[in-house]
Amino acid sequence: MTTVLETPVALRHGRDLVSPELFEKVSEFCAQEYGHELSSALRIVDQALAFLKVMGDTRAFDMTPSDAVDPGWHSFVLHTQAYAA
C-alpha cells in the first residue's frame, strides 16, 4: 500500500536555516579542517544544521550528532558569532 499526500510538502534542509554565504563558508571550513571533499562537507554541514534545529526545537539537549555529522557541528561552533545568532 502506498500513502499519497493530498498536497505536496516542501522539503526542508539544514542549509535553509542560514544564509547561503554562511553555509558555503562553514562548509569550506569543514572541508579544509577535517579533510573532506567539498561535496561531502556540504552534506555534513547540512545535516549538522538540521541536527541543531531538531535539538533546539525539542529541547533534547541530551542528543549527540553522529560521528559523520560531528565535524559539521564543530565547524559551525567555531564560527561563534553566527552560531550564537
Helices and strands as residue ranges (DSSP letters): G 14-17, H 20-34, H 38-58, H 70-77, H 80-84
